[in-house]
Amino acid sequence: MPQRVYAIPGTQCDERLWNPLTSHLPELEWIHLPISTADGMDRLVQDLLQQLPPEPVALLGFSLGAYLAAGMACAAPARIERLFLCSNTPCALPDEELQQREQLLQWVRRNGYQGISDRKIRTMLSPINHHRMDVFATIKAMDANLGAASLVQQLSATSRRQDLLTPLSQLAIPIHFCAGRDDALVSVSWLSAWEALGKLPCCWVEKAGHMLPLEAPEALSGAIRRWLDCSPENVSLTD
């Protein structure tokens, strides 16, 4: 039986996010965990936990999904055997991003939603990938599939976040971080604080931005394999 990885997508992403990884990781079975329409982080975390089997699982999250995966591990550590956090640092969003989200919500409520723009997509990619029409097409297709209602719900329910550094650092499971070198949405200072606790350093992928599973699936696949091969005893540099 292939090893299962339970995977949570990011904002306005569906199971197509994982497609580029499957050819690089044919030995794995990917179980997509969609984000519910619940109101608030605690409810979203509980809804996701209800989708898991009784036994502990290998849990991977991307972007918003990574924050939710971290929240799941903190809320129910016995349910998570190992944790992989991609393109996210589980902490409060900066004021600037909160303001941008509120402005977007107000715009959508007044004017409707015509789909994600090329300009917005470029902000999420490494400059070297601005020509990748395949990546643009996948992002636009996922966004169109979920639509305006999903965007409003996800932004409204998930903008207020707690810093999970302390509870996450107390978990005795393999926790790996991976991010694109050109990802402006991850907090380098948070990752430095994580490493200062003696935890495993973030795996940085060159020539990639926020949309790491689409921009650099081969490099990300290598990091996922190392995470799956990591024994529970090897959870930090000091243990």
ZANUGU-122676 format. One record per residue (C-alpha): residue number from 1; residue in one letter; x, y, z. Coordinates in steps of 0.1 Angstrom, whole numbers, plus 5000, padded with zeros to 4 digits. Layout:
// ZANUGU-122676
+-----+---------+------+------+------+
! num ! residuo !    x !    y !    z !
+-----+---------+------+------+------+
! NUM !       A !    X !    Y !    Z !
...
+-----+---------+------+------+------+
//
This chain:
// ZANUGU-122676
+-----+---------+------+------+------+
! num ! residuo !    x !    y !    z !
+-----+---------+------+------+------+
!   1 !       M ! 5000 ! 5000 ! 5000 !
!   2 !       P ! 5014 ! 5034 ! 4991 !
!   3 !       Q ! 5022 ! 5059 ! 5019 !
!   4 !       R ! 4994 ! 5084 ! 5023 !
!   5 !       V ! 5000 ! 5122 ! 5026 !
!   6 !       Y ! 4970 ! 5142 ! 5037 !
!   7 !       A ! 4972 ! 5176 ! 5020 !
!   8 !       I ! 4954 ! 5209 ! 5027 !
!   9 !       P ! 4955 ! 5236 ! 4999 !
!  10 !       G ! 4958 ! 5274 ! 5002 !
!  11 !       T ! 4933 ! 5302 ! 4995 !
!  12 !       Q ! 4914 ! 5296 ! 4963 !
!  13 !       C ! 4932 ! 5264 ! 4955 !
!  14 !       D ! 4918 ! 5230 ! 4949 !
!  15 !       E ! 4932 ! 5195 ! 4943 !
!  16 !       R ! 4949 ! 5206 ! 4910 !
!  17 !       L ! 4975 ! 5222 ! 4932 !
!  18 !       W ! 4990 ! 5188 ! 4939 !
!  19 !       N ! 4990 ! 5175 ! 4903 !
!  20 !       P ! 5026 ! 5186 ! 4894 !
!  21 !       L ! 5039 ! 5167 ! 4925 !
!  22 !       T ! 5023 ! 5134 ! 4917 !
!  23 !       S ! 5046 ! 5126 ! 4888 !
!  24 !       H ! 5076 ! 5132 ! 4910 !
!  25 !       L ! 5062 ! 5112 ! 4939 !
!  26 !       P ! 5045 ! 5082 ! 4923 !
!  27 !       E ! 5050 ! 5061 ! 4954 !
!  28 !       L ! 5026 ! 5083 ! 4975 !
!  29 !       E ! 4989 ! 5085 ! 4977 !
!  30 !       W ! 4976 ! 5121 ! 4980 !
!  31 !       I ! 4945 ! 5127 ! 5000 !
!  32 !       H ! 4931 ! 5161 ! 4993 !
!  33 !       L ! 4915 ! 5178 ! 5023 !
!  34 !       P ! 4893 ! 5207 ! 5011 !
!  35 !       I ! 4889 ! 5237 ! 5034 !
!  36 !       S ! 4853 ! 5240 ! 5047 !
!  37 !       T ! 4831 ! 5271 ! 5046 !
!  38 !       A ! 4831 ! 5274 ! 5084 !
!  39 !       D ! 4834 ! 5308 ! 5101 !
!  40 !       G ! 4867 ! 5312 ! 5120 !
!  41 !       M ! 4900 ! 5293 ! 5124 !
!  42 !       D ! 4889 ! 5270 ! 5152 !
!  43 !       R ! 4859 ! 5257 ! 5133 !
!  44 !       L ! 4880 ! 5252 ! 5102 !
!  45 !       V ! 4906 ! 5233 ! 5121 !
!  46 !       Q ! 4879 ! 5210 ! 5137 !
!  47 !       D ! 4862 ! 5204 ! 5103 !
!  48 !       L ! 4896 ! 5193 ! 5089 !
!  49 !       L ! 4903 ! 5170 ! 5118 !
!  50 !       Q ! 4870 ! 5153 ! 5112 !
!  51 !       Q ! 4882 ! 5144 ! 5077 !
!  52 !       L ! 4912 ! 5124 ! 5091 !
!  53 !       P ! 4913 ! 5087 ! 5100 !
!  54 !       P ! 4917 ! 5076 ! 5136 !
!  55 !       E ! 4954 ! 5068 ! 5132 !
!  56 !       P ! 4981 ! 5095 ! 5131 !
!  57 !       V ! 4988 ! 5108 ! 5096 !
!  58 !       A ! 5014 ! 5126 ! 5076 !
!  59 !       L ! 4999 ! 5160 ! 5071 !
!  60 !       L ! 5011 ! 5186 ! 5046 !
!  61 !       G ! 4997 ! 5221 ! 5042 !
!  62 !       F ! 5003 ! 5248 ! 5016 !
!  63 !       S ! 5000 ! 5286 ! 5025 !
!  64 !       L ! 4967 ! 5290 ! 5044 !
!  65 !       G ! 4965 ! 5252 ! 5044 !
!  66 !       A ! 4999 ! 5251 ! 5062 !
!  67 !       Y ! 4986 ! 5275 ! 5089 !
!  68 !       L ! 4955 ! 5253 ! 5093 !
!  69 !       A ! 4977 ! 5221 ! 5094 !
!  70 !       A ! 4998 ! 5237 ! 5122 !
!  71 !       G ! 4967 ! 5245 ! 5141 !
!  72 !       M ! 4955 ! 5209 ! 5137 !
!  73 !       A ! 4987 ! 5196 ! 5151 !
!  74 !       C ! 4986 ! 5220 ! 5181 !
!  75 !       A ! 4949 ! 5212 ! 5187 !
!  76 !       A ! 4951 ! 5174 ! 5184 !
!  77 !       P ! 4988 ! 5163 ! 5184 !
!  78 !       A ! 4979 ! 5126 ! 5188 !
!  79 !       R ! 4963 ! 5128 ! 5153 !
!  80 !       I ! 4994 ! 5140 ! 5135 !
!  81 !       E ! 5024 ! 5117 ! 5129 !
!  82 !       R ! 5045 ! 5143 ! 5110 !
!  83 !       L ! 5039 ! 5178 ! 5097 !
!  84 !       F ! 5051 ! 5196 ! 5065 !
!  85 !       L ! 5045 ! 5233 ! 5062 !
!  86 !       C ! 5049 ! 5248 ! 5027 !
!  87 !       S ! 5049 ! 5285 ! 5018 !
!  88 !       N ! 5038 ! 5297 ! 5052 !
!  89 !       T ! 5049 ! 5308 ! 5086 !
!  90 !       P ! 5022 ! 5301 ! 5112 !
!  91 !       C ! 5019 ! 5336 ! 5128 !
!  92 !       A ! 4997 ! 5367 ! 5127 !
!  93 !       L ! 4995 ! 5384 ! 5094 !
!  94 !       P ! 5012 ! 5418 ! 5091 !
!  95 !       D ! 4990 ! 5449 ! 5093 !
!  96 !       E ! 4997 ! 5458 ! 5056 !
!  97 !       E ! 4984 ! 5424 ! 5044 !
!  98 !       L ! 4953 ! 5427 ! 5067 !
!  99 !       Q ! 4946 ! 5461 ! 5051 !
! 100 !       Q ! 4950 ! 5447 ! 5016 !
! 101 !       R ! 4926 ! 5419 ! 5024 !
! 102 !       E ! 4900 ! 5442 ! 5038 !
! 103 !       Q ! 4903 ! 5465 ! 5008 !
! 104 !       L ! 4898 ! 5435 ! 4985 !
! 105 !       L ! 4868 ! 5423 ! 5004 !
! 106 !       Q ! 4852 ! 5457 ! 5002 !
! 107 !       W ! 4859 ! 5459 ! 4964 !
! 108 !       V ! 4844 ! 5424 ! 4958 !
! 109 !       R ! 4813 ! 5432 ! 4979 !
! 110 !       R ! 4807 ! 5464 ! 4959 !
! 111 !       N ! 4817 ! 5454 ! 4924 !
! 112 !       G ! 4817 ! 5416 ! 4922 !
! 113 !       Y ! 4846 ! 5394 ! 4914 !
! 114 !       Q ! 4860 ! 5389 ! 4879 !
! 115 !       G ! 4887 ! 5364 ! 4889 !
! 116 !       I ! 4923 ! 5367 ! 4899 !
! 117 !       S ! 4943 ! 5391 ! 4878 !
! 118 !       D ! 4976 ! 5384 ! 4860 !
! 119 !       R ! 4991 ! 5412 ! 4881 !
! 120 !       K ! 4982 ! 5394 ! 4914 !
! 121 !       I ! 4995 ! 5361 ! 4901 !
! 122 !       R ! 5029 ! 5377 ! 4893 !
! 123 !       T ! 5032 ! 5389 ! 4929 !
! 124 !       M ! 5030 ! 5353 ! 4940 !
! 125 !       L ! 5056 ! 5340 ! 4916 !
! 126 !       S ! 5094 ! 5343 ! 4913 !
! 127 !       P ! 5102 ! 5368 ! 4886 !
! 128 !       I ! 5119 ! 5340 ! 4867 !
! 129 !       N ! 5085 ! 5323 ! 4864 !
! 130 !       H ! 5065 ! 5352 ! 4851 !
! 131 !       H ! 5065 ! 5336 ! 4817 !
! 132 !       R ! 5050 ! 5303 ! 4830 !
! 133 !       M ! 5016 ! 5303 ! 4813 !
! 134 !       D ! 5010 ! 5268 ! 4826 !
! 135 !       V ! 5012 ! 5281 ! 4862 !
! 136 !       F ! 4990 ! 5311 ! 4854 !
! 137 !       A ! 4964 ! 5288 ! 4838 !
! 138 !       T ! 4963 ! 5265 ! 4868 !
! 139 !       I ! 4959 ! 5293 ! 4893 !
! 140 !       K ! 4931 ! 5309 ! 4872 !
! 141 !       A ! 4913 ! 5276 ! 4868 !
! 142 !       M ! 4914 ! 5269 ! 4906 !
! 143 !       D ! 4902 ! 5304 ! 4914 !
! 144 !       A ! 4874 ! 5302 ! 4888 !
! 145 !       N ! 4863 ! 5268 ! 4902 !
! 146 !       L ! 4859 ! 5281 ! 4938 !
! 147 !       G ! 4846 ! 5316 ! 4928 !
! 148 !       A ! 4837 ! 5348 ! 4947 !
! 149 !       A ! 4818 ! 5332 ! 4976 !
! 150 !       S ! 4849 ! 5311 ! 4985 !
! 151 !       L ! 4872 ! 5340 ! 4983 !
! 152 !       V ! 4851 ! 5362 ! 5006 !
! 153 !       Q ! 4846 ! 5333 ! 5030 !
! 154 !       Q ! 4882 ! 5323 ! 5032 !
! 155 !       L ! 4895 ! 5359 ! 5036 !
! 156 !       S ! 4869 ! 5368 ! 5062 !
! 157 !       A ! 4874 ! 5336 ! 5083 !
! 158 !       T ! 4912 ! 5333 ! 5082 !
! 159 !       S ! 4927 ! 5368 ! 5084 !
! 160 !       R ! 4930 ! 5370 ! 5122 !
! 161 !       R ! 4957 ! 5345 ! 5132 !
! 162 !       Q ! 4976 ! 5336 ! 5163 !
! 163 !       D ! 5013 ! 5330 ! 5165 !
! 164 !       L ! 5018 ! 5293 ! 5169 !
! 165 !       L ! 5056 ! 5293 ! 5175 !
! 166 !       T ! 5054 ! 5282 ! 5211 !
! 167 !       P ! 5028 ! 5254 ! 5209 !
! 168 !       L ! 5043 ! 5241 ! 5176 !
! 169 !       S ! 5078 ! 5240 ! 5190 !
! 170 !       Q ! 5066 ! 5218 ! 5219 !
! 171 !       L ! 5054 ! 5190 ! 5196 !
! 172 !       A ! 5076 ! 5159 ! 5194 !
! 173 !       I ! 5070 ! 5151 ! 5157 !
! 174 !       P ! 5091 ! 5158 ! 5126 !
! 175 !       I ! 5081 ! 5193 ! 5114 !
! 176 !       H ! 5096 ! 5206 ! 5082 !
! 177 !       F ! 5093 ! 5240 ! 5066 !
! 178 !       C ! 5098 ! 5246 ! 5029 !
! 179 !       A ! 5095 ! 5279 ! 5010 !
! 180 !       G ! 5105 ! 5296 ! 4978 !
! 181 !       R ! 5134 ! 5319 ! 4981 !
! 182 !       D ! 5114 ! 5347 ! 4964 !
! 183 !       D ! 5083 ! 5342 ! 4985 !
! 184 !       A ! 5075 ! 5376 ! 5001 !
! 185 !       L ! 5046 ! 5362 ! 5022 !
! 186 !       V ! 5067 ! 5341 ! 5046 !
! 187 !       S ! 5083 ! 5357 ! 5076 !
! 188 !       V ! 5121 ! 5352 ! 5077 !
! 189 !       S ! 5122 ! 5366 ! 5113 !
! 190 !       W ! 5096 ! 5339 ! 5124 !
! 191 !       L ! 5117 ! 5312 ! 5108 !
! 192 !       S ! 5148 ! 5326 ! 5125 !
! 193 !       A ! 5130 ! 5324 ! 5158 !
! 194 !       W ! 5120 ! 5288 ! 5150 !
! 195 !       E ! 5156 ! 5278 ! 5142 !
! 196 !       A ! 5169 ! 5296 ! 5174 !
! 197 !       L ! 5149 ! 5271 ! 5193 !
! 198 !       G ! 5171 ! 5244 ! 5179 !
! 199 !       K ! 5145 ! 5233 ! 5153 !
! 200 !       L ! 5153 ! 5221 ! 5118 !
! 201 !       P ! 5159 ! 5250 ! 5094 !
! 202 !       C ! 5136 ! 5259 ! 5066 !
! 203 !       C ! 5144 ! 5243 ! 5032 !
! 204 !       W ! 5146 ! 5272 ! 5007 !
! 205 !       V ! 5140 ! 5265 ! 4971 !
! 206 !       E ! 5158 ! 5288 ! 4947 !
! 207 !       K ! 5140 ! 5304 ! 4917 !
! 208 !       A ! 5106 ! 5299 ! 4933 !
! 209 !       G ! 5080 ! 5322 ! 4949 !
! 210 !       H ! 5048 ! 5316 ! 4969 !
! 211 !       M ! 5033 ! 5290 ! 4945 !
! 212 !       L ! 5060 ! 5265 ! 4952 !
! 213 !       P ! 5040 ! 5233 ! 4943 !
! 214 !       L ! 5034 ! 5247 ! 4908 !
! 215 !       E ! 5067 ! 5266 ! 4903 !
! 216 !       A ! 5092 ! 5240 ! 4915 !
! 217 !       P ! 5075 ! 5206 ! 4921 !
! 218 !       E ! 5107 ! 5186 ! 4916 !
! 219 !       A ! 5126 ! 5205 ! 4943 !
! 220 !       L ! 5096 ! 5204 ! 4966 !
! 221 !       S ! 5093 ! 5167 ! 4961 !
! 222 !       G ! 5128 ! 5161 ! 4973 !
! 223 !       A ! 5120 ! 5181 ! 5005 !
! 224 !       I ! 5089 ! 5160 ! 5010 !
! 225 !       R ! 5108 ! 5127 ! 5006 !
! 226 !       R ! 5133 ! 5139 ! 5033 !
! 227 !       W ! 5105 ! 5148 ! 5056 !
! 228 !       L ! 5089 ! 5113 ! 5051 !
! 229 !       D ! 5122 ! 5096 ! 5058 !
! 230 !       C ! 5128 ! 5116 ! 5090 !
! 231 !       S ! 5125 ! 5095 ! 5121 !
! 232 !       P ! 5103 ! 5108 ! 5150 !
! 233 !       E ! 5135 ! 5110 ! 5171 !
! 234 !       N ! 5150 ! 5135 ! 5147 !
! 235 !       V ! 5127 ! 5164 ! 5153 !
! 236 !       S ! 5152 ! 5191 ! 5161 !
! 237 !       L ! 5189 ! 5199 ! 5161 !
! 238 !       T ! 5191 ! 5196 ! 5199 !
! 239 !       D ! 5170 ! 5166 ! 5207 !
+-----+---------+------+------+------+
//
